[in-house]
Amino acid sequence: MPDKTPAALRVAVTRLDPANALPQFDKHWDEATQEARDTFTLTPCRAFLEHWFGWVAVHRLPSVAARLAECERIVATSDDRAERRAAAAEISRILATAQENAGE
């Protein structure tokens, strides 16, 4: 796992998904820093770091990333409430496990 810094996370995102995630990373960082300047608080930058640290923790394992994407698809599209709830619970477990395995 990379250090929890913008530069280290950017390197990791570049290695994992440069075509799709890197533009999102850069846009999110620009928005977080602008909001931090506007509000005189580092909270947006901290939230950014947490989000992308979690993203790297999940996406460094392709099978975990694929399962997360499938659960997100189910939550977004399923008409079955129980199926959506189960998928949402699995998303929570996947993210918690990724954070734990990343040393958090």
Rosetta constraint file for C-alpha pairs under 8 A:
AtomPair CA 1 CA 56 HARMONIC 7.70 0.50
AtomPair CA 1 CA 57 HARMONIC 7.07 0.50
AtomPair CA 1 CA 102 HARMONIC 6.26 0.50
AtomPair CA 2 CA 8 HARMONIC 5.62 0.50
AtomPair CA 2 CA 9 HARMONIC 6.19 0.50
AtomPair CA 2 CA 12 HARMONIC 6.85 0.50
AtomPair CA 3 CA 8 HARMONIC 5.72 0.50
AtomPair CA 3 CA 9 HARMONIC 7.03 0.50
AtomPair CA 4 CA 8 HARMONIC 6.80 0.50
AtomPair CA 4 CA 9 HARMONIC 6.57 0.50
AtomPair CA 4 CA 49 HARMONIC 6.38 0.50
AtomPair CA 4 CA 50 HARMONIC 7.94 0.50
AtomPair CA 4 CA 53 HARMONIC 6.44 0.50
AtomPair CA 5 CA 9 HARMONIC 6.02 0.50
AtomPair CA 5 CA 49 HARMONIC 6.79 0.50
AtomPair CA 6 CA 10 HARMONIC 5.97 0.50
AtomPair CA 6 CA 49 HARMONIC 6.81 0.50
AtomPair CA 7 CA 11 HARMONIC 6.42 0.50
AtomPair CA 8 CA 12 HARMONIC 6.43 0.50
AtomPair CA 9 CA 13 HARMONIC 6.09 0.50
AtomPair CA 9 CA 52 HARMONIC 6.89 0.50
AtomPair CA 9 CA 53 HARMONIC 6.80 0.50
AtomPair CA 9 CA 56 HARMONIC 7.55 0.50
AtomPair CA 10 CA 14 HARMONIC 5.99 0.50
AtomPair CA 10 CA 22 HARMONIC 7.39 0.50
AtomPair CA 10 CA 25 HARMONIC 7.33 0.50
AtomPair CA 11 CA 15 HARMONIC 6.32 0.50
AtomPair CA 12 CA 16 HARMONIC 6.19 0.50
AtomPair CA 12 CA 56 HARMONIC 6.85 0.50
AtomPair CA 13 CA 17 HARMONIC 5.81 0.50
AtomPair CA 13 CA 18 HARMONIC 6.50 0.50
AtomPair CA 13 CA 21 HARMONIC 6.65 0.50
AtomPair CA 13 CA 22 HARMONIC 6.02 0.50
AtomPair CA 13 CA 25 HARMONIC 7.74 0.50
AtomPair CA 13 CA 56 HARMONIC 6.70 0.50
AtomPair CA 14 CA 18 HARMONIC 4.44 0.50
AtomPair CA 14 CA 21 HARMONIC 7.80 0.50
AtomPair CA 14 CA 22 HARMONIC 5.93 0.50
AtomPair CA 16 CA 56 HARMONIC 7.87 0.50
AtomPair CA 16 CA 59 HARMONIC 6.95 0.50
AtomPair CA 16 CA 60 HARMONIC 6.77 0.50
AtomPair CA 17 CA 21 HARMONIC 5.39 0.50
AtomPair CA 17 CA 22 HARMONIC 6.59 0.50
AtomPair CA 18 CA 22 HARMONIC 4.92 0.50
AtomPair CA 18 CA 23 HARMONIC 7.69 0.50
AtomPair CA 19 CA 23 HARMONIC 7.32 0.50
AtomPair CA 20 CA 24 HARMONIC 7.08 0.50
AtomPair CA 21 CA 25 HARMONIC 6.02 0.50
AtomPair CA 22 CA 26 HARMONIC 6.20 0.50
AtomPair CA 23 CA 27 HARMONIC 6.14 0.50
AtomPair CA 24 CA 28 HARMONIC 5.96 0.50
AtomPair CA 25 CA 29 HARMONIC 6.09 0.50
AtomPair CA 25 CA 52 HARMONIC 7.68 0.50
AtomPair CA 26 CA 30 HARMONIC 6.20 0.50
AtomPair CA 27 CA 31 HARMONIC 6.21 0.50
AtomPair CA 28 CA 32 HARMONIC 6.03 0.50
AtomPair CA 28 CA 48 HARMONIC 7.20 0.50
AtomPair CA 29 CA 33 HARMONIC 6.08 0.50
AtomPair CA 29 CA 45 HARMONIC 7.54 0.50
AtomPair CA 29 CA 48 HARMONIC 6.83 0.50
AtomPair CA 30 CA 34 HARMONIC 6.11 0.50
AtomPair CA 31 CA 35 HARMONIC 6.08 0.50
AtomPair CA 32 CA 36 HARMONIC 6.06 0.50
AtomPair CA 32 CA 44 HARMONIC 4.96 0.50
AtomPair CA 32 CA 45 HARMONIC 5.37 0.50
AtomPair CA 32 CA 48 HARMONIC 6.64 0.50
AtomPair CA 33 CA 37 HARMONIC 6.20 0.50
AtomPair CA 33 CA 44 HARMONIC 7.09 0.50
AtomPair CA 33 CA 45 HARMONIC 6.30 0.50
AtomPair CA 34 CA 38 HARMONIC 6.14 0.50
AtomPair CA 35 CA 39 HARMONIC 5.97 0.50
AtomPair CA 35 CA 44 HARMONIC 6.53 0.50
AtomPair CA 36 CA 40 HARMONIC 5.49 0.50
AtomPair CA 36 CA 41 HARMONIC 5.13 0.50
AtomPair CA 36 CA 42 HARMONIC 5.49 0.50
AtomPair CA 36 CA 43 HARMONIC 7.00 0.50
AtomPair CA 36 CA 44 HARMONIC 5.83 0.50
AtomPair CA 36 CA 45 HARMONIC 6.83 0.50
AtomPair CA 37 CA 41 HARMONIC 7.19 0.50
AtomPair CA 42 CA 46 HARMONIC 6.25 0.50
AtomPair CA 43 CA 47 HARMONIC 6.10 0.50
AtomPair CA 44 CA 48 HARMONIC 6.12 0.50
AtomPair CA 45 CA 49 HARMONIC 6.25 0.50
AtomPair CA 46 CA 50 HARMONIC 6.25 0.50
AtomPair CA 47 CA 51 HARMONIC 6.08 0.50
AtomPair CA 48 CA 52 HARMONIC 6.23 0.50
AtomPair CA 49 CA 53 HARMONIC 5.85 0.50
AtomPair CA 50 CA 54 HARMONIC 6.13 0.50
AtomPair CA 51 CA 55 HARMONIC 6.18 0.50
AtomPair CA 52 CA 56 HARMONIC 6.08 0.50
AtomPair CA 53 CA 57 HARMONIC 6.18 0.50
AtomPair CA 54 CA 58 HARMONIC 6.29 0.50
AtomPair CA 54 CA 95 HARMONIC 6.90 0.50
AtomPair CA 54 CA 98 HARMONIC 6.86 0.50
AtomPair CA 54 CA 99 HARMONIC 6.13 0.50
AtomPair CA 55 CA 59 HARMONIC 6.00 0.50
AtomPair CA 56 CA 60 HARMONIC 5.80 0.50
AtomPair CA 57 CA 61 HARMONIC 7.63 0.50
AtomPair CA 57 CA 98 HARMONIC 5.29 0.50
AtomPair CA 57 CA 99 HARMONIC 6.50 0.50
AtomPair CA 57 CA 101 HARMONIC 7.76 0.50
AtomPair CA 57 CA 102 HARMONIC 6.07 0.50
AtomPair CA 58 CA 62 HARMONIC 7.91 0.50
AtomPair CA 58 CA 64 HARMONIC 6.19 0.50
AtomPair CA 58 CA 65 HARMONIC 5.61 0.50
AtomPair CA 58 CA 94 HARMONIC 7.69 0.50
AtomPair CA 58 CA 95 HARMONIC 7.04 0.50
AtomPair CA 58 CA 98 HARMONIC 5.63 0.50
AtomPair CA 59 CA 64 HARMONIC 7.03 0.50
AtomPair CA 59 CA 65 HARMONIC 5.01 0.50
AtomPair CA 60 CA 65 HARMONIC 7.77 0.50
AtomPair CA 61 CA 65 HARMONIC 6.25 0.50
AtomPair CA 62 CA 66 HARMONIC 6.06 0.50
AtomPair CA 63 CA 67 HARMONIC 6.25 0.50
AtomPair CA 64 CA 68 HARMONIC 6.13 0.50
AtomPair CA 64 CA 94 HARMONIC 7.45 0.50
AtomPair CA 65 CA 69 HARMONIC 6.20 0.50
AtomPair CA 66 CA 70 HARMONIC 6.25 0.50
AtomPair CA 67 CA 71 HARMONIC 6.19 0.50
AtomPair CA 68 CA 72 HARMONIC 6.14 0.50
AtomPair CA 68 CA 91 HARMONIC 6.08 0.50
AtomPair CA 68 CA 94 HARMONIC 7.04 0.50
AtomPair CA 69 CA 73 HARMONIC 6.14 0.50
AtomPair CA 70 CA 74 HARMONIC 6.26 0.50
AtomPair CA 71 CA 75 HARMONIC 6.22 0.50
AtomPair CA 71 CA 87 HARMONIC 4.93 0.50
AtomPair CA 71 CA 88 HARMONIC 6.88 0.50
AtomPair CA 71 CA 90 HARMONIC 7.17 0.50
AtomPair CA 71 CA 91 HARMONIC 6.41 0.50
AtomPair CA 72 CA 76 HARMONIC 6.16 0.50
AtomPair CA 72 CA 87 HARMONIC 7.25 0.50
AtomPair CA 72 CA 88 HARMONIC 7.50 0.50
AtomPair CA 72 CA 91 HARMONIC 7.38 0.50
AtomPair CA 73 CA 77 HARMONIC 6.00 0.50
AtomPair CA 73 CA 78 HARMONIC 7.86 0.50
AtomPair CA 74 CA 78 HARMONIC 5.14 0.50
AtomPair CA 74 CA 83 HARMONIC 7.35 0.50
AtomPair CA 74 CA 84 HARMONIC 6.01 0.50
AtomPair CA 74 CA 87 HARMONIC 6.51 0.50
AtomPair CA 75 CA 83 HARMONIC 7.79 0.50
AtomPair CA 75 CA 84 HARMONIC 4.65 0.50
AtomPair CA 75 CA 85 HARMONIC 7.48 0.50
AtomPair CA 75 CA 87 HARMONIC 6.22 0.50
AtomPair CA 75 CA 88 HARMONIC 6.43 0.50
AtomPair CA 76 CA 84 HARMONIC 7.94 0.50
AtomPair CA 78 CA 83 HARMONIC 7.11 0.50
AtomPair CA 78 CA 84 HARMONIC 6.33 0.50
AtomPair CA 79 CA 84 HARMONIC 7.86 0.50
AtomPair CA 80 CA 84 HARMONIC 6.28 0.50
AtomPair CA 81 CA 85 HARMONIC 6.15 0.50
AtomPair CA 82 CA 86 HARMONIC 6.11 0.50
AtomPair CA 83 CA 87 HARMONIC 6.13 0.50
AtomPair CA 84 CA 88 HARMONIC 6.07 0.50
AtomPair CA 85 CA 89 HARMONIC 6.14 0.50
AtomPair CA 86 CA 90 HARMONIC 6.20 0.50
AtomPair CA 87 CA 91 HARMONIC 6.17 0.50
AtomPair CA 88 CA 92 HARMONIC 6.38 0.50
AtomPair CA 89 CA 93 HARMONIC 6.36 0.50
AtomPair CA 90 CA 94 HARMONIC 6.05 0.50
AtomPair CA 91 CA 95 HARMONIC 6.21 0.50
AtomPair CA 92 CA 96 HARMONIC 6.11 0.50
AtomPair CA 93 CA 97 HARMONIC 5.96 0.50
AtomPair CA 94 CA 98 HARMONIC 6.09 0.50
AtomPair CA 95 CA 99 HARMONIC 6.22 0.50
AtomPair CA 96 CA 100 HARMONIC 6.21 0.50
AtomPair CA 97 CA 101 HARMONIC 6.05 0.50
AtomPair CA 98 CA 102 HARMONIC 6.06 0.50
AtomPair CA 99 CA 103 HARMONIC 6.64 0.50
AtomPair CA 99 CA 104 HARMONIC 5.45 0.50
AtomPair CA 100 CA 104 HARMONIC 5.14 0.50
